[in-house]
Amino acid sequence: MTHLQLLVLTLVGALPSARSRDDRGDVPGWVLVTVMTAGLVAALTTVAQDELASLLRRALNQVQ
């Protein structure tokens, strides 16, 4: 094996592979987005519950 081949193999082995990538850092972000979305839905539901129910009733009556 030549010095060049050994150098190439060493450099290729030192590169991070796609499989060794760690995506666990993304989990807290997705959890935060999910919790905030649930909070927004809960807040909108409490504030506009009557209007949303009326809107749904009108839409369903138009379909029938």
PDB file of N, H, CA, C and O in Angstrom:
ATOM      1  N   MET A   1       0.858  -1.163   0.000  1.00  0.00           N
ATOM      2  CA  MET A   1       0.000   0.000   0.000  1.00  0.00           C
ATOM      3  C   MET A   1       0.910   1.234   0.000  1.00  0.00           C
ATOM      4  O   MET A   1       1.864   1.327   0.772  1.00  0.00           O
ATOM      5  N   THR A   2       0.587   2.165  -0.881  1.00  0.00           N
ATOM      6  H   THR A   2      -0.188   2.089  -1.509  1.00  0.00           H
ATOM      7  CA  THR A   2       1.417   3.356  -0.992  1.00  0.00           C
ATOM      8  C   THR A   2       1.024   4.359   0.083  1.00  0.00           C
ATOM      9  O   THR A   2      -0.015   4.233   0.729  1.00  0.00           O
ATOM     10  N   HIS A   3       1.877   5.351   0.254  1.00  0.00           N
ATOM     11  H   HIS A   3       2.721   5.454  -0.271  1.00  0.00           H
ATOM     12  CA  HIS A   3       1.598   6.397   1.228  1.00  0.00           C
ATOM     13  C   HIS A   3       0.342   7.185   0.842  1.00  0.00           C
ATOM     14  O   HIS A   3      -0.428   7.599   1.708  1.00  0.00           O
ATOM     15  N   LEU A   4       0.145   7.388  -0.461  1.00  0.00           N
ATOM     16  H   LEU A   4       0.771   7.052  -1.165  1.00  0.00           H
ATOM     17  CA  LEU A   4      -1.032   8.111  -0.922  1.00  0.00           C
ATOM     18  C   LEU A   4      -2.314   7.333  -0.617  1.00  0.00           C
ATOM     19  O   LEU A   4      -3.299   7.916  -0.165  1.00  0.00           O
ATOM     20  N   GLN A   5      -2.305   6.034  -0.859  1.00  0.00           N
ATOM     21  H   GLN A   5      -1.505   5.560  -1.226  1.00  0.00           H
ATOM     22  CA  GLN A   5      -3.471   5.211  -0.558  1.00  0.00           C
ATOM     23  C   GLN A   5      -3.769   5.215   0.945  1.00  0.00           C
ATOM     24  O   GLN A   5      -4.926   5.290   1.360  1.00  0.00           O
ATOM     25  N   LEU A   6      -2.722   5.134   1.740  1.00  0.00           N
ATOM     26  H   LEU A   6      -1.782   5.073   1.403  1.00  0.00           H
ATOM     27  CA  LEU A   6      -2.893   5.154   3.189  1.00  0.00           C
ATOM     28  C   LEU A   6      -3.460   6.498   3.645  1.00  0.00           C
ATOM     29  O   LEU A   6      -4.323   6.545   4.521  1.00  0.00           O
ATOM     30  N   LEU A   7      -2.978   7.580   3.057  1.00  0.00           N
ATOM     31  H   LEU A   7      -2.276   7.542   2.346  1.00  0.00           H
ATOM     32  CA  LEU A   7      -3.486   8.910   3.395  1.00  0.00           C
ATOM     33  C   LEU A   7      -4.958   9.055   3.016  1.00  0.00           C
ATOM     34  O   LEU A   7      -5.745   9.584   3.801  1.00  0.00           O
ATOM     35  N   VAL A   8      -5.339   8.594   1.830  1.00  0.00           N
ATOM     36  H   VAL A   8      -4.700   8.164   1.193  1.00  0.00           H
ATOM     37  CA  VAL A   8      -6.728   8.675   1.378  1.00  0.00           C
ATOM     38  C   VAL A   8      -7.625   7.851   2.290  1.00  0.00           C
ATOM     39  O   VAL A   8      -8.693   8.320   2.685  1.00  0.00           O
ATOM     40  N   LEU A   9      -7.220   6.645   2.628  1.00  0.00           N
ATOM     41  H   LEU A   9      -6.353   6.264   2.306  1.00  0.00           H
ATOM     42  CA  LEU A   9      -8.021   5.806   3.512  1.00  0.00           C
ATOM     43  C   LEU A   9      -8.161   6.423   4.901  1.00  0.00           C
ATOM     44  O   LEU A   9      -9.216   6.318   5.526  1.00  0.00           O
ATOM     45  N   THR A  10      -7.116   7.053   5.374  1.00  0.00           N
ATOM     46  H   THR A  10      -6.259   7.138   4.866  1.00  0.00           H
ATOM     47  CA  THR A  10      -7.166   7.707   6.684  1.00  0.00           C
ATOM     48  C   THR A  10      -8.118   8.899   6.646  1.00  0.00           C
ATOM     49  O   THR A  10      -8.910   9.084   7.570  1.00  0.00           O
ATOM     50  N   LEU A  11      -8.052   9.703   5.594  1.00  0.00           N
ATOM     51  H   LEU A  11      -7.409   9.553   4.844  1.00  0.00           H
ATOM     52  CA  LEU A  11      -8.921  10.868   5.485  1.00  0.00           C
ATOM     53  C   LEU A  11     -10.388  10.471   5.301  1.00  0.00           C
ATOM     54  O   LEU A  11     -11.278  11.086   5.887  1.00  0.00           O
ATOM     55  N   VAL A  12     -10.635   9.448   4.492  1.00  0.00           N
ATOM     56  H   VAL A  12      -9.911   8.948   4.015  1.00  0.00           H
ATOM     57  CA  VAL A  12     -12.004   8.999   4.273  1.00  0.00           C
ATOM     58  C   VAL A  12     -12.570   8.417   5.562  1.00  0.00           C
ATOM     59  O   VAL A  12     -13.748   8.614   5.860  1.00  0.00           O
ATOM     60  N   GLY A  13     -11.768   7.719   6.314  1.00  0.00           N
ATOM     61  H   GLY A  13     -10.811   7.559   6.072  1.00  0.00           H
ATOM     62  CA  GLY A  13     -12.223   7.156   7.589  1.00  0.00           C
ATOM     63  C   GLY A  13     -12.507   8.229   8.619  1.00  0.00           C
ATOM     64  O   GLY A  13     -13.307   8.012   9.529  1.00  0.00           O
ATOM     65  N   ALA A  14     -11.865   9.386   8.497  1.00  0.00           N
ATOM     66  H   ALA A  14     -11.214   9.562   7.758  1.00  0.00           H
ATOM     67  CA  ALA A  14     -12.066  10.463   9.467  1.00  0.00           C
ATOM     68  C   ALA A  14     -13.306  11.301   9.174  1.00  0.00           C
ATOM     69  O   ALA A  14     -13.762  12.056  10.032  1.00  0.00           O
ATOM     70  N   LEU A  15     -13.856  11.172   7.964  1.00  0.00           N
ATOM     71  H   LEU A  15     -13.486  10.558   7.266  1.00  0.00           H
ATOM     72  CA  LEU A  15     -15.045  11.936   7.616  1.00  0.00           C
ATOM     73  C   LEU A  15     -16.260  11.371   8.349  1.00  0.00           C
ATOM     74  O   LEU A  15     -16.408  10.154   8.462  1.00  0.00           O
ATOM     75  N   PRO A  16     -17.121  12.245   8.844  1.00  0.00           N
ATOM     76  CA  PRO A  16     -18.334  11.731   9.503  1.00  0.00           C
ATOM     77  C   PRO A  16     -19.279  11.145   8.470  1.00  0.00           C
ATOM     78  O   PRO A  16     -19.523  11.755   7.429  1.00  0.00           O
ATOM     79  N   SER A  17     -19.797   9.993   8.744  1.00  0.00           N
ATOM     80  H   SER A  17     -19.599   9.497   9.589  1.00  0.00           H
ATOM     81  CA  SER A  17     -20.720   9.361   7.809  1.00  0.00           C
ATOM     82  C   SER A  17     -22.140   9.829   8.104  1.00  0.00           C
ATOM     83  O   SER A  17     -22.417  10.364   9.177  1.00  0.00           O
ATOM     84  N   ALA A  18     -23.023   9.624   7.154  1.00  0.00           N
ATOM     85  H   ALA A  18     -22.797   9.189   6.282  1.00  0.00           H
ATOM     86  CA  ALA A  18     -24.419  10.025   7.330  1.00  0.00           C
ATOM     87  C   ALA A  18     -25.086   9.204   8.432  1.00  0.00           C
ATOM     88  O   ALA A  18     -26.001   9.683   9.102  1.00  0.00           O
ATOM     89  N   ARG A  19     -24.631   7.981   8.615  1.00  0.00           N
ATOM     90  H   ARG A  19     -23.888   7.591   8.071  1.00  0.00           H
ATOM     91  CA  ARG A  19     -25.245   7.123   9.629  1.00  0.00           C
ATOM     92  C   ARG A  19     -24.865   7.531  11.039  1.00  0.00           C
ATOM     93  O   ARG A  19     -25.619   7.290  11.982  1.00  0.00           O
ATOM     94  N   SER A  20     -23.704   8.146  11.191  1.00  0.00           N
ATOM     95  H   SER A  20     -23.091   8.342  10.426  1.00  0.00           H
ATOM     96  CA  SER A  20     -23.273   8.513  12.533  1.00  0.00           C
ATOM     97  C   SER A  20     -23.858   9.857  12.970  1.00  0.00           C
ATOM     98  O   SER A  20     -23.609  10.308  14.088  1.00  0.00           O
ATOM     99  N   ARG A  21     -24.621  10.487  12.105  1.00  0.00           N
ATOM    100  H   ARG A  21     -24.823  10.120  11.197  1.00  0.00           H
ATOM    101  CA  ARG A  21     -25.210  11.777  12.432  1.00  0.00           C
ATOM    102  C   ARG A  21     -26.254  11.602  13.538  1.00  0.00           C
ATOM    103  O   ARG A  21     -27.060  10.672  13.504  1.00  0.00           O
ATOM    104  N   ASP A  22     -26.227  12.484  14.491  1.00  0.00           N
ATOM    105  H   ASP A  22     -25.572  13.239  14.519  1.00  0.00           H
ATOM    106  CA  ASP A  22     -27.127  12.388  15.633  1.00  0.00           C
ATOM    107  C   ASP A  22     -28.218  13.437  15.508  1.00  0.00           C
ATOM    108  O   ASP A  22     -27.931  14.633  15.563  1.00  0.00           O
ATOM    109  N   ASP A  23     -29.468  13.009  15.339  1.00  0.00           N
ATOM    110  H   ASP A  23     -29.701  12.037  15.294  1.00  0.00           H
ATOM    111  CA  ASP A  23     -30.592  13.933  15.176  1.00  0.00           C
ATOM    112  C   ASP A  23     -31.356  14.143  16.475  1.00  0.00           C
ATOM    113  O   ASP A  23     -32.432  14.739  16.464  1.00  0.00           O
ATOM    114  N   ARG A  24     -30.830  13.673  17.572  1.00  0.00           N
ATOM    115  H   ARG A  24     -29.956  13.189  17.580  1.00  0.00           H
ATOM    116  CA  ARG A  24     -31.570  13.803  18.825  1.00  0.00           C
ATOM    117  C   ARG A  24     -31.724  15.255  19.249  1.00  0.00           C
ATOM    118  O   ARG A  24     -32.623  15.563  20.031  1.00  0.00           O
ATOM    119  N   GLY A  25     -30.890  16.149  18.767  1.00  0.00           N
ATOM    120  H   GLY A  25     -30.160  15.899  18.131  1.00  0.00           H
ATOM    121  CA  GLY A  25     -31.008  17.553  19.123  1.00  0.00           C
ATOM    122  C   GLY A  25     -32.259  18.207  18.563  1.00  0.00           C
ATOM    123  O   GLY A  25     -32.678  19.256  19.052  1.00  0.00           O
ATOM    124  N   ASP A  26     -32.874  17.593  17.527  1.00  0.00           N
ATOM    125  H   ASP A  26     -32.534  16.741  17.130  1.00  0.00           H
ATOM    126  CA  ASP A  26     -34.073  18.157  16.924  1.00  0.00           C
ATOM    127  C   ASP A  26     -35.322  17.870  17.748  1.00  0.00           C
ATOM    128  O   ASP A  26     -36.333  18.553  17.585  1.00  0.00           O
ATOM    129  N   VAL A  27     -35.273  16.884  18.619  1.00  0.00           N
ATOM    130  H   VAL A  27     -34.452  16.329  18.751  1.00  0.00           H
ATOM    131  CA  VAL A  27     -36.467  16.477  19.358  1.00  0.00           C
ATOM    132  C   VAL A  27     -37.020  17.597  20.231  1.00  0.00           C
ATOM    133  O   VAL A  27     -38.226  17.835  20.176  1.00  0.00           O
ATOM    134  N   PRO A  28     -36.231  18.293  21.025  1.00  0.00           N
ATOM    135  CA  PRO A  28     -36.815  19.357  21.845  1.00  0.00           C
ATOM    136  C   PRO A  28     -37.496  20.449  21.025  1.00  0.00           C
ATOM    137  O   PRO A  28     -38.492  21.021  21.469  1.00  0.00           O
ATOM    138  N   GLY A  29     -36.987  20.739  19.862  1.00  0.00           N
ATOM    139  H   GLY A  29     -36.179  20.274  19.501  1.00  0.00           H
ATOM    140  CA  GLY A  29     -37.615  21.732  18.996  1.00  0.00           C
ATOM    141  C   GLY A  29     -38.994  21.287  18.547  1.00  0.00           C
ATOM    142  O   GLY A  29     -39.940  22.075  18.569  1.00  0.00           O
ATOM    143  N   TRP A  30     -39.118  20.023  18.138  1.00  0.00           N
ATOM    144  H   TRP A  30     -38.349  19.383  18.120  1.00  0.00           H
ATOM    145  CA  TRP A  30     -40.410  19.507  17.700  1.00  0.00           C
ATOM    146  C   TRP A  30     -41.387  19.408  18.859  1.00  0.00           C
ATOM    147  O   TRP A  30     -42.585  19.637  18.691  1.00  0.00           O
ATOM    148  N   VAL A  31     -40.878  19.068  20.031  1.00  0.00           N
ATOM    149  H   VAL A  31     -39.905  18.882  20.168  1.00  0.00           H
ATOM    150  CA  VAL A  31     -41.748  19.022  21.203  1.00  0.00           C
ATOM    151  C   VAL A  31     -42.269  20.422  21.512  1.00  0.00           C
ATOM    152  O   VAL A  31     -43.447  20.593  21.824  1.00  0.00           O
ATOM    153  N   LEU A  32     -41.406  21.406  21.429  1.00  0.00           N
ATOM    154  H   LEU A  32     -40.448  21.267  21.176  1.00  0.00           H
ATOM    155  CA  LEU A  32     -41.812  22.789  21.686  1.00  0.00           C
ATOM    156  C   LEU A  32     -42.859  23.248  20.672  1.00  0.00           C
ATOM    157  O   LEU A  32     -43.846  23.880  21.050  1.00  0.00           O
ATOM    158  N   VAL A  33     -42.661  22.944  19.408  1.00  0.00           N
ATOM    159  H   VAL A  33     -41.860  22.431  19.101  1.00  0.00           H
ATOM    160  CA  VAL A  33     -43.624  23.325  18.373  1.00  0.00           C
ATOM    161  C   VAL A  33     -44.967  22.659  18.638  1.00  0.00           C
ATOM    162  O   VAL A  33     -46.012  23.296  18.503  1.00  0.00           O
ATOM    163  N   THR A  34     -44.951  21.384  19.012  1.00  0.00           N
ATOM    164  H   THR A  34     -44.103  20.866  19.122  1.00  0.00           H
ATOM    165  CA  THR A  34     -46.193  20.659  19.284  1.00  0.00           C
ATOM    166  C   THR A  34     -46.927  21.238  20.487  1.00  0.00           C
ATOM    167  O   THR A  34     -48.143  21.424  20.445  1.00  0.00           O
ATOM    168  N   VAL A  35     -46.193  21.521  21.553  1.00  0.00           N
ATOM    169  H   VAL A  35     -45.205  21.370  21.587  1.00  0.00           H
ATOM    170  CA  VAL A  35     -46.812  22.072  22.759  1.00  0.00           C
ATOM    171  C   VAL A  35     -47.362  23.474  22.487  1.00  0.00           C
ATOM    172  O   VAL A  35     -48.451  23.813  22.950  1.00  0.00           O
ATOM    173  N   MET A  36     -46.617  24.284  21.742  1.00  0.00           N
ATOM    174  H   MET A  36     -45.733  24.008  21.365  1.00  0.00           H
ATOM    175  CA  MET A  36     -47.100  25.632  21.437  1.00  0.00           C
ATOM    176  C   MET A  36     -48.331  25.586  20.536  1.00  0.00           C
ATOM    177  O   MET A  36     -49.249  26.388  20.708  1.00  0.00           O
ATOM    178  N   THR A  37     -48.364  24.667  19.584  1.00  0.00           N
ATOM    179  H   THR A  37     -47.619  24.015  19.444  1.00  0.00           H
ATOM    180  CA  THR A  37     -49.528  24.526  18.717  1.00  0.00           C
ATOM    181  C   THR A  37     -50.750  24.107  19.525  1.00  0.00           C
ATOM    182  O   THR A  37     -51.843  24.640  19.334  1.00  0.00           O
ATOM    183  N   ALA A  38     -50.560  23.153  20.425  1.00  0.00           N
ATOM    184  H   ALA A  38     -49.672  22.720  20.581  1.00  0.00           H
ATOM    185  CA  ALA A  38     -51.677  22.727  21.278  1.00  0.00           C
ATOM    186  C   ALA A  38     -52.157  23.886  22.148  1.00  0.00           C
ATOM    187  O   ALA A  38     -53.359  24.036  22.370  1.00  0.00           O
ATOM    188  N   GLY A  39     -51.240  24.695  22.637  1.00  0.00           N
ATOM    189  H   GLY A  39     -50.264  24.573  22.457  1.00  0.00           H
ATOM    190  CA  GLY A  39     -51.611  25.855  23.440  1.00  0.00           C
ATOM    191  C   GLY A  39     -52.395  26.877  22.637  1.00  0.00           C
ATOM    192  O   GLY A  39     -53.369  27.445  23.131  1.00  0.00           O
ATOM    193  N   LEU A  40     -51.975  27.114  21.393  1.00  0.00           N
ATOM    194  H   LEU A  40     -51.184  26.653  20.991  1.00  0.00           H
ATOM    195  CA  LEU A  40     -52.706  28.056  20.536  1.00  0.00           C
ATOM    196  C   LEU A  40     -54.108  27.549  20.220  1.00  0.00           C
ATOM    197  O   LEU A  40     -55.064  28.325  20.223  1.00  0.00           O
ATOM    198  N   VAL A  41     -54.236  26.264  19.951  1.00  0.00           N
ATOM    199  H   VAL A  41     -53.460  25.633  19.949  1.00  0.00           H
ATOM    200  CA  VAL A  41     -55.555  25.694  19.671  1.00  0.00           C
ATOM    201  C   VAL A  41     -56.444  25.812  20.896  1.00  0.00           C
ATOM    202  O   VAL A  41     -57.617  26.165  20.778  1.00  0.00           O
ATOM    203  N   ALA A  42     -55.899  25.522  22.070  1.00  0.00           N
ATOM    204  H   ALA A  42     -54.946  25.236  22.165  1.00  0.00           H
ATOM    205  CA  ALA A  42     -56.688  25.631  23.304  1.00  0.00           C
ATOM    206  C   ALA A  42     -57.105  27.082  23.555  1.00  0.00           C
ATOM    207  O   ALA A  42     -58.244  27.337  23.946  1.00  0.00           O
ATOM    208  N   ALA A  43     -56.201  28.024  23.338  1.00  0.00           N
ATOM    209  H   ALA A  43     -55.276  27.817  23.021  1.00  0.00           H
ATOM    210  CA  ALA A  43     -56.524  29.433  23.565  1.00  0.00           C
ATOM    211  C   ALA A  43     -57.579  29.921  22.578  1.00  0.00           C
ATOM    212  O   ALA A  43     -58.516  30.618  22.967  1.00  0.00           O
ATOM    213  N   LEU A  44     -57.433  29.557  21.299  1.00  0.00           N
ATOM    214  H   LEU A  44     -56.672  28.991  20.984  1.00  0.00           H
ATOM    215  CA  LEU A  44     -58.433  29.971  20.306  1.00  0.00           C
ATOM    216  C   LEU A  44     -59.782  29.327  20.569  1.00  0.00           C
ATOM    217  O   LEU A  44     -60.824  29.945  20.351  1.00  0.00           O
ATOM    218  N   THR A  45     -59.764  28.094  21.035  1.00  0.00           N
ATOM    219  H   THR A  45     -58.918  27.592  21.212  1.00  0.00           H
ATOM    220  CA  THR A  45     -61.019  27.404  21.321  1.00  0.00           C
ATOM    221  C   THR A  45     -61.757  28.086  22.470  1.00  0.00           C
ATOM    222  O   THR A  45     -62.973  28.267  22.402  1.00  0.00           O
ATOM    223  N   THR A  46     -61.045  28.460  23.509  1.00  0.00           N
ATOM    224  H   THR A  46     -60.057  28.313  23.564  1.00  0.00           H
ATOM    225  CA  THR A  46     -61.713  29.097  24.640  1.00  0.00           C
ATOM    226  C   THR A  46     -62.231  30.485  24.272  1.00  0.00           C
ATOM    227  O   THR A  46     -63.289  30.897  24.748  1.00  0.00           O
ATOM    228  N   VAL A  47     -61.506  31.196  23.443  1.00  0.00           N
ATOM    229  H   VAL A  47     -60.646  30.861  23.056  1.00  0.00           H
ATOM    230  CA  VAL A  47     -61.903  32.562  23.080  1.00  0.00           C
ATOM    231  C   VAL A  47     -63.025  32.561  22.054  1.00  0.00           C
ATOM    232  O   VAL A  47     -63.971  33.340  22.170  1.00  0.00           O
ATOM    233  N   ALA A  48     -62.930  31.693  21.048  1.00  0.00           N
ATOM    234  H   ALA A  48     -62.162  31.060  20.953  1.00  0.00           H
ATOM    235  CA  ALA A  48     -63.867  31.765  19.925  1.00  0.00           C
ATOM    236  C   ALA A  48     -64.723  30.506  19.802  1.00  0.00           C
ATOM    237  O   ALA A  48     -65.125  30.151  18.694  1.00  0.00           O
ATOM    238  N   GLN A  49     -65.009  29.832  20.895  1.00  0.00           N
ATOM    239  H   GLN A  49     -64.683  30.121  21.795  1.00  0.00           H
ATOM    240  CA  GLN A  49     -65.749  28.574  20.839  1.00  0.00           C
ATOM    241  C   GLN A  49     -67.142  28.751  20.235  1.00  0.00           C
ATOM    242  O   GLN A  49     -67.547  27.954  19.390  1.00  0.00           O
ATOM    243  N   ASP A  50     -67.867  29.759  20.644  1.00  0.00           N
ATOM    244  H   ASP A  50     -67.538  30.407  21.332  1.00  0.00           H
ATOM    245  CA  ASP A  50     -69.219  29.980  20.118  1.00  0.00           C
ATOM    246  C   ASP A  50     -69.197  30.290  18.625  1.00  0.00           C
ATOM    247  O   ASP A  50     -70.011  29.768  17.863  1.00  0.00           O
ATOM    248  N   GLU A  51     -68.273  31.132  18.216  1.00  0.00           N
ATOM    249  H   GLU A  51     -67.612  31.556  18.835  1.00  0.00           H
ATOM    250  CA  GLU A  51     -68.176  31.494  16.796  1.00  0.00           C
ATOM    251  C   GLU A  51     -67.754  30.294  15.952  1.00  0.00           C
ATOM    252  O   GLU A  51     -68.260  30.105  14.846  1.00  0.00           O
ATOM    253  N   LEU A  52     -66.837  29.487  16.466  1.00  0.00           N
ATOM    254  H   LEU A  52     -66.426  29.641  17.364  1.00  0.00           H
ATOM    255  CA  LEU A  52     -66.405  28.296  15.728  1.00  0.00           C
ATOM    256  C   LEU A  52     -67.546  27.291  15.599  1.00  0.00           C
ATOM    257  O   LEU A  52     -67.712  26.678  14.544  1.00  0.00           O
ATOM    258  N   ALA A  53     -68.332  27.116  16.657  1.00  0.00           N
ATOM    259  H   ALA A  53     -68.198  27.614  17.514  1.00  0.00           H
ATOM    260  CA  ALA A  53     -69.475  26.204  16.603  1.00  0.00           C
ATOM    261  C   ALA A  53     -70.503  26.701  15.590  1.00  0.00           C
ATOM    262  O   ALA A  53     -71.067  25.912  14.832  1.00  0.00           O
ATOM    263  N   SER A  54     -70.739  27.990  15.581  1.00  0.00           N
ATOM    264  H   SER A  54     -70.280  28.631  16.197  1.00  0.00           H
ATOM    265  CA  SER A  54     -71.676  28.572  14.622  1.00  0.00           C
ATOM    266  C   SER A  54     -71.178  28.402  13.192  1.00  0.00           C
ATOM    267  O   SER A  54     -71.954  28.079  12.293  1.00  0.00           O
ATOM    268  N   LEU A  55     -69.903  28.617  12.989  1.00  0.00           N
ATOM    269  H   LEU A  55     -69.273  28.879  13.719  1.00  0.00           H
ATOM    270  CA  LEU A  55     -69.297  28.459  11.666  1.00  0.00           C
ATOM    271  C   LEU A  55     -69.425  27.020  11.191  1.00  0.00           C
ATOM    272  O   LEU A  55     -69.737  26.777  10.025  1.00  0.00           O
ATOM    273  N   LEU A  56     -69.189  26.073  12.078  1.00  0.00           N
ATOM    274  H   LEU A  56     -68.936  26.271  13.025  1.00  0.00           H
ATOM    275  CA  LEU A  56     -69.295  24.663  11.720  1.00  0.00           C
ATOM    276  C   LEU A  56     -70.739  24.296  11.396  1.00  0.00           C
ATOM    277  O   LEU A  56     -70.994  23.570  10.435  1.00  0.00           O
ATOM    278  N   ARG A  57     -71.682  24.792  12.192  1.00  0.00           N
ATOM    279  H   ARG A  57     -71.474  25.381  12.973  1.00  0.00           H
ATOM    280  CA  ARG A  57     -73.096  24.511  11.924  1.00  0.00           C
ATOM    281  C   ARG A  57     -73.525  25.058  10.562  1.00  0.00           C
ATOM    282  O   ARG A  57     -74.211  24.366   9.809  1.00  0.00           O
ATOM    283  N   ARG A  58     -73.130  26.290  10.239  1.00  0.00           N
ATOM    284  H   ARG A  58     -72.572  26.852  10.850  1.00  0.00           H
ATOM    285  CA  ARG A  58     -73.493  26.880   8.939  1.00  0.00           C
ATOM    286  C   ARG A  58     -72.883  26.091   7.791  1.00  0.00           C
ATOM    287  O   ARG A  58     -73.531  25.873   6.767  1.00  0.00           O
ATOM    288  N   ALA A  59     -71.628  25.662   7.962  1.00  0.00           N
ATOM    289  H   ALA A  59     -71.102  25.839   8.794  1.00  0.00           H
ATOM    290  CA  ALA A  59     -70.959  24.901   6.897  1.00  0.00           C
ATOM    291  C   ALA A  59     -71.650  23.547   6.696  1.00  0.00           C
ATOM    292  O   ALA A  59     -71.859  23.117   5.561  1.00  0.00           O
ATOM    293  N   LEU A  60     -72.001  22.882   7.793  1.00  0.00           N
ATOM    294  H   LEU A  60     -71.832  23.232   8.715  1.00  0.00           H
ATOM    295  CA  LEU A  60     -72.665  21.593   7.665  1.00  0.00           C
ATOM    296  C   LEU A  60     -74.082  21.744   7.076  1.00  0.00           C
ATOM    297  O   LEU A  60     -74.531  20.876   6.328  1.00  0.00           O
ATOM    298  N   ASN A  61     -74.774  22.822   7.402  1.00  0.00           N
ATOM    299  H   ASN A  61     -74.408  23.528   8.009  1.00  0.00           H
ATOM    300  CA  ASN A  61     -76.098  23.058   6.838  1.00  0.00           C
ATOM    301  C   ASN A  61     -76.026  23.315   5.346  1.00  0.00           C
ATOM    302  O   ASN A  61     -76.943  22.928   4.621  1.00  0.00           O
ATOM    303  N   GLN A  62     -74.983  23.946   4.865  1.00  0.00           N
ATOM    304  H   GLN A  62     -74.238  24.260   5.454  1.00  0.00           H
ATOM    305  CA  GLN A  62     -74.821  24.199   3.436  1.00  0.00           C
ATOM    306  C   GLN A  62     -74.549  22.912   2.665  1.00  0.00           C
ATOM    307  O   GLN A  62     -74.910  22.788   1.495  1.00  0.00           O
ATOM    308  N   VAL A  63     -73.908  21.957   3.333  1.00  0.00           N
ATOM    309  H   VAL A  63     -73.615  22.057   4.284  1.00  0.00           H
ATOM    310  CA  VAL A  63     -73.591  20.689   2.668  1.00  0.00           C
ATOM    311  C   VAL A  63     -74.862  19.849   2.517  1.00  0.00           C
ATOM    312  O   VAL A  63     -75.023  19.157   1.512  1.00  0.00           O
ATOM    313  N   GLN A  64     -75.751  19.898   3.486  1.00  0.00           N
ATOM    314  H   GLN A  64     -75.619  20.460   4.303  1.00  0.00           H
ATOM    315  CA  GLN A  64     -76.965  19.076   3.430  1.00  0.00           C
ATOM    316  C   GLN A  64     -77.873  19.612   2.415  1.00  0.00           C
ATOM    317  O   GLN A  64     -78.957  19.066   2.206  1.00  0.00           O
TER     318      GLN A  64
END
